[in-house]
Amino acid sequence: MKKLAATLLILLVTQVVIAHDIWVDGYTRQDGTYVQGHYKTAPDGNPSNNYSAQGNINPYTGRSGTVDPNENRHNPPNLYQKETTPSK
């Protein structure tokens, strides 16, 4: 009975993980390099829950994340924000 419960739990967790993933089709970069199709986490604005983030493990490859989720390297500056100039 314990084995059945453990198996069902693993299947449930696996389905939850897969349900939030998105398939990215393979493509060719401008430099001619082909990138194979792969799964990625659904975008939600949270850098901590991506497979590449430190502390996470990619369930498809088994590789540990190496990117510091606290680095703000993927967020470009807001180009639509008006610059304010001091009034005279």
MODELLER restraints for C-alpha pairs under 7 A, 6 or more apart:
rsr = mdl.restraints
at = mdl.atoms
rsr.add(forms.Gaussian(group=physical.xy_distance, feature=features.Distance(at['CA:20:A'], at['CA:41:A']), mean=6.25, stdev=0.5))
rsr.add(forms.Gaussian(group=physical.xy_distance, feature=features.Distance(at['CA:20:A'], at['CA:42:A']), mean=5.67, stdev=0.5))
rsr.add(forms.Gaussian(group=physical.xy_distance, feature=features.Distance(at['CA:21:A'], at['CA:39:A']), mean=6.13, stdev=0.5))
rsr.add(forms.Gaussian(group=physical.xy_distance, feature=features.Distance(at['CA:21:A'], at['CA:40:A']), mean=5.52, stdev=0.5))
rsr.add(forms.Gaussian(group=physical.xy_distance, feature=features.Distance(at['CA:21:A'], at['CA:41:A']), mean=4.55, stdev=0.5))
rsr.add(forms.Gaussian(group=physical.xy_distance, feature=features.Distance(at['CA:21:A'], at['CA:42:A']), mean=5.28, stdev=0.5))
rsr.add(forms.Gaussian(group=physical.xy_distance, feature=features.Distance(at['CA:22:A'], at['CA:39:A']), mean=5.43, stdev=0.5))
rsr.add(forms.Gaussian(group=physical.xy_distance, feature=features.Distance(at['CA:22:A'], at['CA:40:A']), mean=5.33, stdev=0.5))
rsr.add(forms.Gaussian(group=physical.xy_distance, feature=features.Distance(at['CA:22:A'], at['CA:41:A']), mean=6.05, stdev=0.5))
rsr.add(forms.Gaussian(group=physical.xy_distance, feature=features.Distance(at['CA:22:A'], at['CA:42:A']), mean=5.78, stdev=0.5))
rsr.add(forms.Gaussian(group=physical.xy_distance, feature=features.Distance(at['CA:23:A'], at['CA:38:A']), mean=5.80, stdev=0.5))
rsr.add(forms.Gaussian(group=physical.xy_distance, feature=features.Distance(at['CA:23:A'], at['CA:39:A']), mean=4.47, stdev=0.5))
rsr.add(forms.Gaussian(group=physical.xy_distance, feature=features.Distance(at['CA:23:A'], at['CA:40:A']), mean=6.47, stdev=0.5))
rsr.add(forms.Gaussian(group=physical.xy_distance, feature=features.Distance(at['CA:24:A'], at['CA:37:A']), mean=5.39, stdev=0.5))
rsr.add(forms.Gaussian(group=physical.xy_distance, feature=features.Distance(at['CA:24:A'], at['CA:38:A']), mean=5.34, stdev=0.5))
rsr.add(forms.Gaussian(group=physical.xy_distance, feature=features.Distance(at['CA:24:A'], at['CA:39:A']), mean=5.92, stdev=0.5))
rsr.add(forms.Gaussian(group=physical.xy_distance, feature=features.Distance(at['CA:25:A'], at['CA:37:A']), mean=4.40, stdev=0.5))
rsr.add(forms.Gaussian(group=physical.xy_distance, feature=features.Distance(at['CA:25:A'], at['CA:38:A']), mean=6.79, stdev=0.5))
rsr.add(forms.Gaussian(group=physical.xy_distance, feature=features.Distance(at['CA:26:A'], at['CA:35:A']), mean=5.39, stdev=0.5))
rsr.add(forms.Gaussian(group=physical.xy_distance, feature=features.Distance(at['CA:26:A'], at['CA:36:A']), mean=4.43, stdev=0.5))
rsr.add(forms.Gaussian(group=physical.xy_distance, feature=features.Distance(at['CA:26:A'], at['CA:37:A']), mean=3.90, stdev=0.5))
rsr.add(forms.Gaussian(group=physical.xy_distance, feature=features.Distance(at['CA:27:A'], at['CA:34:A']), mean=5.82, stdev=0.5))
rsr.add(forms.Gaussian(group=physical.xy_distance, feature=features.Distance(at['CA:27:A'], at['CA:35:A']), mean=5.41, stdev=0.5))
rsr.add(forms.Gaussian(group=physical.xy_distance, feature=features.Distance(at['CA:27:A'], at['CA:36:A']), mean=6.83, stdev=0.5))
rsr.add(forms.Gaussian(group=physical.xy_distance, feature=features.Distance(at['CA:28:A'], at['CA:34:A']), mean=4.33, stdev=0.5))
rsr.add(forms.Gaussian(group=physical.xy_distance, feature=features.Distance(at['CA:28:A'], at['CA:35:A']), mean=6.07, stdev=0.5))
rsr.add(forms.Gaussian(group=physical.xy_distance, feature=features.Distance(at['CA:41:A'], at['CA:50:A']), mean=5.94, stdev=0.5))
rsr.add(forms.Gaussian(group=physical.xy_distance, feature=features.Distance(at['CA:47:A'], at['CA:69:A']), mean=5.21, stdev=0.5))
rsr.add(forms.Gaussian(group=physical.xy_distance, feature=features.Distance(at['CA:48:A'], at['CA:69:A']), mean=5.20, stdev=0.5))
rsr.add(forms.Gaussian(group=physical.xy_distance, feature=features.Distance(at['CA:51:A'], at['CA:57:A']), mean=5.85, stdev=0.5))
rsr.add(forms.Gaussian(group=physical.xy_distance, feature=features.Distance(at['CA:51:A'], at['CA:58:A']), mean=4.97, stdev=0.5))
rsr.add(forms.Gaussian(group=physical.xy_distance, feature=features.Distance(at['CA:51:A'], at['CA:65:A']), mean=5.85, stdev=0.5))
rsr.add(forms.Gaussian(group=physical.xy_distance, feature=features.Distance(at['CA:52:A'], at['CA:65:A']), mean=4.03, stdev=0.5))
rsr.add(forms.Gaussian(group=physical.xy_distance, feature=features.Distance(at['CA:52:A'], at['CA:66:A']), mean=5.88, stdev=0.5))
rsr.add(forms.Gaussian(group=physical.xy_distance, feature=features.Distance(at['CA:52:A'], at['CA:67:A']), mean=5.74, stdev=0.5))
rsr.add(forms.Gaussian(group=physical.xy_distance, feature=features.Distance(at['CA:53:A'], at['CA:65:A']), mean=4.55, stdev=0.5))
rsr.add(forms.Gaussian(group=physical.xy_distance, feature=features.Distance(at['CA:53:A'], at['CA:66:A']), mean=5.74, stdev=0.5))
rsr.add(forms.Gaussian(group=physical.xy_distance, feature=features.Distance(at['CA:53:A'], at['CA:67:A']), mean=4.67, stdev=0.5))
rsr.add(forms.Gaussian(group=physical.xy_distance, feature=features.Distance(at['CA:53:A'], at['CA:68:A']), mean=5.97, stdev=0.5))
rsr.add(forms.Gaussian(group=physical.xy_distance, feature=features.Distance(at['CA:53:A'], at['CA:69:A']), mean=5.58, stdev=0.5))
rsr.add(forms.Gaussian(group=physical.xy_distance, feature=features.Distance(at['CA:54:A'], at['CA:65:A']), mean=4.41, stdev=0.5))
rsr.add(forms.Gaussian(group=physical.xy_distance, feature=features.Distance(at['CA:54:A'], at['CA:66:A']), mean=4.83, stdev=0.5))
rsr.add(forms.Gaussian(group=physical.xy_distance, feature=features.Distance(at['CA:54:A'], at['CA:67:A']), mean=5.44, stdev=0.5))
rsr.add(forms.Gaussian(group=physical.xy_distance, feature=features.Distance(at['CA:54:A'], at['CA:68:A']), mean=5.74, stdev=0.5))
rsr.add(forms.Gaussian(group=physical.xy_distance, feature=features.Distance(at['CA:54:A'], at['CA:69:A']), mean=6.90, stdev=0.5))
rsr.add(forms.Gaussian(group=physical.xy_distance, feature=features.Distance(at['CA:55:A'], at['CA:64:A']), mean=6.98, stdev=0.5))
rsr.add(forms.Gaussian(group=physical.xy_distance, feature=features.Distance(at['CA:55:A'], at['CA:65:A']), mean=6.14, stdev=0.5))
rsr.add(forms.Gaussian(group=physical.xy_distance, feature=features.Distance(at['CA:56:A'], at['CA:64:A']), mean=5.89, stdev=0.5))
rsr.add(forms.Gaussian(group=physical.xy_distance, feature=features.Distance(at['CA:56:A'], at['CA:65:A']), mean=5.32, stdev=0.5))
rsr.add(forms.Gaussian(group=physical.xy_distance, feature=features.Distance(at['CA:57:A'], at['CA:63:A']), mean=5.64, stdev=0.5))
rsr.add(forms.Gaussian(group=physical.xy_distance, feature=features.Distance(at['CA:57:A'], at['CA:64:A']), mean=4.45, stdev=0.5))
rsr.add(forms.Gaussian(group=physical.xy_distance, feature=features.Distance(at['CA:57:A'], at['CA:65:A']), mean=5.91, stdev=0.5))
rsr.add(forms.Gaussian(group=physical.xy_distance, feature=features.Distance(at['CA:58:A'], at['CA:64:A']), mean=6.44, stdev=0.5))
